Amino acid sequence: MKNQLYYIEMYHSPKRTESNQYDIVNRILLDSDYKRLLEQAGYSGIYIYGSYKMDEYCSDSSQRIIVVAEK
């Protein structure tokens, strides 16, 4: 799932008059994505929690995703 965000930066002053447009693509990462990306980057001991109390992560009910990994 991808969302596109358009960001426009404008400068208007006697010394600088320019504008730039950036297209930023956001992607929602799931717990399996975090694990795969961290493993590819050489991390191990990957733990995924659903709260700062280290409750088990549940995609249906956890309000956050906390990822801990060792390198």
KEBA-169983 format. One record per residue (C-alpha): y negated, z, x; residue number from 1; residue in three letters. Coordinates in Angstrom, 3 decimals, padded with zeros to 6 digits. Each point is the difference from the previous one (the first is absolute). Layout:
BEGIN
<lumlo north="Y" up="Z" east="X" resi="NUM" resn="ALA"/>
...
# end
This chain:
BEGIN
<lumlo north="000.000" up="000.000" east="000.000" resi="1" resn="MET"/>
<lumlo north="-003.304" up="-001.050" east="001.558" resi="2" resn="LYS"/>
<lumlo north="-003.558" up="000.685" east="-001.015" resi="3" resn="ASN"/>
<lumlo north="-002.926" up="-001.859" east="001.488" resi="4" resn="GLN"/>
<lumlo north="-003.332" up="001.637" east="000.686" resi="5" resn="LEU"/>
<lumlo north="-003.092" up="-001.965" east="000.937" resi="6" resn="TYR"/>
<lumlo north="-002.472" up="001.766" east="002.237" resi="7" resn="TYR"/>
<lumlo north="-003.440" up="-001.464" east="000.622" resi="8" resn="ILE"/>
<lumlo north="-002.220" up="001.316" east="002.767" resi="9" resn="GLU"/>
<lumlo north="-003.690" up="-000.984" east="-000.006" resi="10" resn="MET"/>
<lumlo north="-002.765" up="000.669" east="002.481" resi="11" resn="TYR"/>
<lumlo north="-003.615" up="-000.718" east="-000.861" resi="12" resn="HIS"/>
<lumlo north="-002.618" up="000.995" east="002.504" resi="13" resn="SER"/>
<lumlo north="-002.574" up="-001.808" east="002.135" resi="14" resn="PRO"/>
<lumlo north="002.450" up="000.007" east="002.934" resi="15" resn="LYS"/>
<lumlo north="003.251" up="-000.669" east="-001.793" resi="16" resn="ARG"/>
<lumlo north="000.740" up="-002.179" east="-003.005" resi="17" resn="THR"/>
<lumlo north="003.653" up="-000.731" east="-000.526" resi="18" resn="GLU"/>
<lumlo north="002.819" up="000.601" east="-002.396" resi="19" resn="SER"/>
<lumlo north="003.739" up="000.228" east="000.515" resi="20" resn="ASN"/>
<lumlo north="002.838" up="-000.034" east="-002.500" resi="21" resn="GLN"/>
<lumlo north="003.374" up="001.584" east="000.684" resi="22" resn="TYR"/>
<lumlo north="003.117" up="-000.445" east="-002.069" resi="23" resn="ASP"/>
<lumlo north="002.084" up="003.158" east="000.188" resi="24" resn="ILE"/>
<lumlo north="003.548" up="-000.042" east="-001.337" resi="25" resn="VAL"/>
<lumlo north="001.447" up="003.346" east="-001.054" resi="26" resn="ASN"/>
<lumlo north="003.708" up="000.572" east="-000.384" resi="27" resn="ARG"/>
<lumlo north="001.631" up="002.944" east="-001.675" resi="28" resn="ILE"/>
<lumlo north="002.575" up="001.544" east="002.333" resi="29" resn="LEU"/>
<lumlo north="003.089" up="001.671" east="-001.411" resi="30" resn="LEU"/>
<lumlo north="002.080" up="002.646" east="001.751" resi="31" resn="ASP"/>
<lumlo north="002.490" up="-002.655" east="001.149" resi="32" resn="SER"/>
<lumlo north="-002.889" up="-002.026" east="001.491" resi="33" resn="ASP"/>
<lumlo north="-001.265" up="002.986" east="001.994" resi="34" resn="TYR"/>
<lumlo north="003.483" up="000.697" east="001.322" resi="35" resn="LYS"/>
<lumlo north="000.632" up="-003.630" east="000.983" resi="36" resn="ARG"/>
<lumlo north="-003.396" up="-000.424" east="001.701" resi="37" resn="LEU"/>
<lumlo north="000.318" up="003.254" east="001.934" resi="38" resn="LEU"/>
<lumlo north="003.531" up="-000.864" east="001.142" resi="39" resn="GLU"/>
<lumlo north="-001.220" up="-003.413" east="001.177" resi="40" resn="GLN"/>
<lumlo north="-002.753" up="001.758" east="001.978" resi="41" resn="ALA"/>
<lumlo north="002.587" up="002.187" east="001.757" resi="42" resn="GLY"/>
<lumlo north="-000.339" up="003.203" east="-002.018" resi="43" resn="TYR"/>
<lumlo north="002.986" up="002.154" east="-000.970" resi="44" resn="SER"/>
<lumlo north="000.474" up="003.240" east="-001.866" resi="45" resn="GLY"/>
<lumlo north="-001.881" up="-001.448" east="-002.975" resi="46" resn="ILE"/>
<lumlo north="-000.475" up="002.428" east="-002.888" resi="47" resn="TYR"/>
<lumlo north="-001.707" up="-000.842" east="-003.274" resi="48" resn="ILE"/>
<lumlo north="-001.336" up="002.748" east="-002.262" resi="49" resn="TYR"/>
<lumlo north="-001.694" up="000.039" east="-003.371" resi="50" resn="GLY"/>
<lumlo north="-002.377" up="002.887" east="000.744" resi="51" resn="SER"/>
<lumlo north="-001.450" up="002.101" east="002.795" resi="52" resn="TYR"/>
<lumlo north="002.599" up="002.633" east="-000.934" resi="53" resn="LYS"/>
<lumlo north="002.629" up="-002.486" east="001.247" resi="54" resn="MET"/>
<lumlo north="001.435" up="-000.583" east="-003.465" resi="55" resn="ASP"/>
<lumlo north="002.333" up="-002.970" east="-000.284" resi="56" resn="GLU"/>
<lumlo north="-001.822" up="-003.285" east="-000.613" resi="57" resn="TYR"/>
<lumlo north="000.614" up="-001.524" east="-003.430" resi="58" resn="CYS"/>
<lumlo north="-001.648" up="-003.353" east="-000.715" resi="59" resn="SER"/>
<lumlo north="-000.239" up="000.834" east="-003.706" resi="60" resn="ASP"/>
<lumlo north="-001.593" up="003.432" east="000.216" resi="61" resn="SER"/>
<lumlo north="-001.457" up="000.713" east="003.465" resi="62" resn="SER"/>
<lumlo north="-003.785" up="-000.220" east="000.109" resi="63" resn="GLN"/>
<lumlo north="-000.086" up="-000.760" east="003.730" resi="64" resn="ARG"/>
<lumlo north="002.207" up="-001.194" east="002.789" resi="65" resn="ILE"/>
<lumlo north="000.100" up="001.960" east="003.257" resi="66" resn="ILE"/>
<lumlo north="001.719" up="-001.764" east="002.911" resi="67" resn="VAL"/>
<lumlo north="001.023" up="001.869" east="003.160" resi="68" resn="VAL"/>
<lumlo north="001.574" up="-001.803" east="002.967" resi="69" resn="ALA"/>
<lumlo north="000.815" up="000.623" east="003.652" resi="70" resn="GLU"/>
<lumlo north="-000.549" up="-002.367" east="002.901" resi="71" resn="LYS"/>
# end
